[in-house]
Amino acid sequence: MDIYRHTQIGYVILAVLGIVTAILLILTLTIGLTGLAVGVCAALLLVFFLFGTLTVEVSAEEFSFRFGVGLIRKSFAVSDIKSCVVSSFPWYYGWGLRYTPRGWLYCVSGLAAVTLDLKNGKAIQVGTDDAEGLAGAVTRAIRTITHR
């Protein structure tokens, strides 16, 4: 049973994909860049399906998240999480999947995140547009595990 489930949509990614696709369509119709346009559109569709959204789920036992259609995913047992705090990261870290001085960052939009400090000493940052809600759900799950 999920305690929390939220999908964040990467609106900037969608906007960029839309603009580039429109430009390619115009170029294809005016000067005939069909081969190049098809290749670039295929790459853009791949980016959209892989990184267009970020879904985070928290259950009493597990914290998991996945980009887009789910080819890129990660999960942790709640019992492996030491603490969880609302955090942020600088704009130049960008979006997607990045290694930062604070650990791995997974994000599709914005600058807000939740940082999970794991019991093995590593940290994971998961970007979200609902940082307070996600941090609260993880904290509740951790309390449930420790009070068993």
C-alpha positions, 0 to 999 in steps of 0.5 A: 500500500502506497503512503505517497505517489506523485508524478512531476511533469518536466514542462520545460523538457516538453516545451523545448521538445515542442519548439525544436519539433516545430522548427524541424517541421518548418525546415523539412517543409521549406528546404527538405531536411527529411533525413535529419529531421526524422533522426532528431525527432526520434532522439527527442521522442526518446528523451521525452519518454525517458525523462519527461516525468519523474514518479516517486512512490513511498510505501511502508517498506520501500522508496522508489522512483522512475523517470518516464516509462520506467527504464531508469528507476531506483528503489531503496528499502525504507529501513536503509534510509537514515534521514530525509530532509527538504533540500535544493540544488543550484540551477547549474546542476541541471535536470536529468541524472547527475552526480553532484557533491551531495550524491546522485541527483534525479530531477526533471524540473525545478530546483527543489529536492528531498535528500535521503541520507542512507545508512551506508553513508551515501546520499540521494537527491530526488527532485520534486515539486512537492518537497514537503509532501514527499519528505513527510511521507518518507519521515512517516515511513521511517517512523513506522519501520522504527516503531515495529 
